[in-house]
């Protein structure tokens, strides 16, 4: 039989802790005050009663023995006997003067007019004042100790109160986003933390339903889109075996390229829809042997145009990425460069881990430059009104892989594309992305 845990409130715990500390501190202050008052009262009584005893013993003509001499004396301030007193005392008028300190001699003085004479009763309170200073130091020590205790208690109490929240944060961090039906384990005693746990588990339940619907949609869309692409690709292969005119061959080649582009686009979309996986598990793709074949697929786009494509140095380099994703990235960059270059020639190269496309010859007009940078802007902020899908996907895939893509347009109007794969050849083994 499971035992139910009692739920408490964080507010109640904080209030209880503060009240408990206030009670302890108040008790300490009351105890210190009572002790100080008792000591001071004891000194006063000993001083007054000692004077009374000495006076009575002398009146009875008995020896005072070890009793301290009297501290209280009566003197006429107008008589010659007051000449031994400090001048400040001799000038006092009727009244009570507490903590009177003439010439560093601490006195308490009571002056009254008695038959035309200023009679003064003086008591030496130097001992009491020294005791007061000691008691004041003790009280200061009690206050400092109380403040130190307050800091330690506050630190300990805050850690104890925040411990359930820290445990809740650790439990959230321990959740695996790739697994479904995960929940926070119940068992929190604080009402506030328990409310957070309940709300977060409810959110996880709704999130599981959303992810399940997304996965079902992606699987269905993948199947429904792959089927017509496969049909079109198969039909193009059948037509390739038939005798066709030059224009027919050119149209068939464009169908093949478009089909492959659609297949690559679909692969890129599915790749972006999935959780990023470790690149170390992928087989490295050797770009020096794969890239020339990809470039050759785009030669038909140059037919009938005053534009040539030159392949520069392709240095050995390997990247951990599937060929479909690589074709989506490099092929889209090459296609955009061909579309935005009216005439002249394009130079494609791979040097020191940087894939470059440079246009030479006829400069871009203002309209072409505007279209290019509009596509770049749309790719930066995301898909807007259905424009720039290819470049948008390239941007997203590069961010996923950690590559850096840069477009430049120099003063001569020539287009420059740089894709930094973060590979550097320095005479060592072929680099790969990790």
C-alpha positions, 0 to 999 in steps of 0.5 A, spaced: 500 500 500 503 506 497 503 512 502 501 518 500 506 524 501 504 530 505 504 536 500 506 543 503 506 550 500 513 554 499 509 560 502 508 556 508 515 554 509 518 561 508 513 564 513 515 558 518 522 559 517 522 567 518 517 566 524 522 561 527 528 565 526 525 572 528 523 568 535 530 565 536 533 572 534 528 576 539 529 570 545 536 572 544 536 579 544 531 579 550 536 574 554 542 579 552 538 585 555 535 581 561 543 579 563 545 586 561 540 590 566 541 585 571 548 586 571 547 594 571 542 593 577 547 589 581 552 595 580 547 600 582 545 596 588 552 595 591 554 602 590 548 605 594 548 599 599 555 600 600 555 607 602 549 606 606 553 601 610 559 605 611 555 611 613 551 607 618 558 603 621 561 610 622 555 612 626 555 606 630 563 607 631 564 600 628 570 599 624 568 598 616 573 593 615 573 590 608 567 595 606 569 599 600 570 607 602 563 611 600 562 613 593 557 618 595 559 625 598 555 631 600 558 638 599 556 645 599 558 648 593 558 655 596 563 653 602 571 653 602 570 645 602 568 645 595 575 648 592 577 641 591 572 640 586 573 642 578 570 649 576 565 646 572 562 642 578 562 648 582 558 652 577 552 647 577 545 650 578 540 646 581 538 640 578 540 632 576 546 632 572 547 624 569 554 622 566 557 629 568 565 628 566 569 634 568 576 633 567 575 626 566 572 625 572 565 621 571 560 624 576 553 623 577 551 630 581 544 632 584 544 640 586 539 643 590 538 649 594 537 648 602 537 654 606 540 659 601 546 654 600 547 649 593 548 643 596 551 637 591 550 630 592 556 627 588 557 619 586 563 617 582 560 612 577 567 610 573 566 603 575 559 603 572 561 607 566 567 602 565 562 596 566 557 599 561 562 599 556 564 592 556 556 591 556 556 595 550 561 591 547 558 585 549 551 587 545 555 589 539 558 582 539 551 579 540 548 583 534 554 581 529 553 574 531 546 575 530 547 578 523 552 572 521 547 567 523 542 571 519 546 570 513 548 563 514 540 561 516 538 565 510 543 561 505 541 554 508 534 556 508 534 558 501 538 552 498 533 548 502 527 551 499 530 551 492 532 544 492 525 542 489 526 547 483 533 544 482 531 537 482 525 539 477 530 543 472 535 537 472 529 532 471 527 537 465 534 536 462 534 529 463 528 528 458 530 525 451 527 529 446 527 523 441 523 519 445 515 520 446 511 518 452 516 521 457 513 525 463 516 528 469 516 523 475 511 525 480 513 526 488 514 533 489 512 535 496 511 543 495 505 545 492 508 550 487 513 545 484 507 540 484 503 545 480 509 546 475 510 538 474 503 537 473 503 543 468 509 541 464 507 534 464 500 536 461 504 540 456 509 534 454 502 530 453 500 535 448 507 536 445 507 528 443 500 529 440 503 534 435 509 531 434 505 524 432 501 528 427 507 532 424 510 525 423 504 522 420 504 528 415 511 527 413 511 520 412 504 521 408 507 527 404 514 523 403 510 517 400 505 521 396 511 525 393 516 520 392 511 516 387 510 521 382 517 523 382 519 516 381 513 515 375 516 521 371 523 519 372 521 512 369 518 515 364 524 519 362 528 513 362 523 509 357 523 516 353 531 516 353 531 509 349 526 512 343 529 516 337 528 523 339 530 530 335 535 535 338 529 539 341 526 533 344 533 530 347 534 537 350 527 537 353 528 530 356 534 532 359 531 538 362 525 533 365 531 529 368 534 535 371 528 537 374 526 530 376 532 530 380 532 537 383 525 535 385 528 529 389 533 533 392 529 538 394 524 533 397 530 529 401 532 536 403 525 538 406 525 531 410 532 532 412 530 538 415 524 536 418 528 530 422 532 531 429 539 533 427 543 526 427 550 525 429 555 527 422 560 522 425 556 516 423 555 518 415 560 515 410 565 521 408 563 524 401 569 525 397 568 531 393 574 531 388 571 525 385 563 527 386 563 534 384 565 534 377 560 529 375 555 534 379 557 539 375 557 535 368 549 534 369 548 542 369 552 543 362 545 542 358 543 549 362 548 552 358 546 550 351 544 556 346 547 561 351 553 565 350 555 563 357 561 558 358 563 554 364 570 552 367 572 547 372 578 550 376 582 546 381 578 541 385 582 539 391 581 533 395 576 534 401 571 530 404 565 532 408 560 527 412 553 528 408 549 524 404 550 525 396 542 528 396 543 533 401 550 535 397 547 535 391 541 540 393 546 545 396 552 545 391 547 544 385 542 549 387 548 554 388 551 552 381 544 553 378 543 560 381 549 562 378 548 560 371 541 563 372 544 570 374 549 570 369 547 573 362 554 572 358 561 570 359 564 565 363 563 561 370 569 558 374 567 553 379 573 551 384 574 548 390 580 550 394 582 549 401 575 547 403 572 553 400 567 552 394 567 558 389 563 560 383 566 566 380 562 570 374 567 573 369 564 577 363 558 581 362 556 584 368 549 584 371 544 589 370 540 593 376 534 588 375 538 582 376 542 584 382 535 586 385 532 579 384 539 576 387 539 580 393 531 579 394 532 572 394 538 572 399 533 577 403 528 572 403 532 566 404 535 570 410 528 571 414 525 565 411 520 563 406 515 569 404 510 568 399 513 562 396 519 565 393 526 563 394 525 556 396 532 553 393 536 558 396 532 558 403 533 550 403 541 551 402 541 556 407 538 552 412 542 546 410 548 550 411 546 552 418 545 545 420 552 542 417 555 548 420 557 551 413 558 558 412 555 561 405 557 568 402 554 572 396 558 578 393 557 582 388 563 586 386 564 593 383 564 590 376 558 587 377 560 580 377 557 575 382 562 571 387 559 565 391 563 562 397 561 556 401 566 555 407 566 548 409 571 549 414 576 544 411 583 546 411 588 542 407 595 543 410 599 536 408 595 532 413 590 527 411 583 529 408 579 533 413 572 531 414 566 535 418 565 533 425 
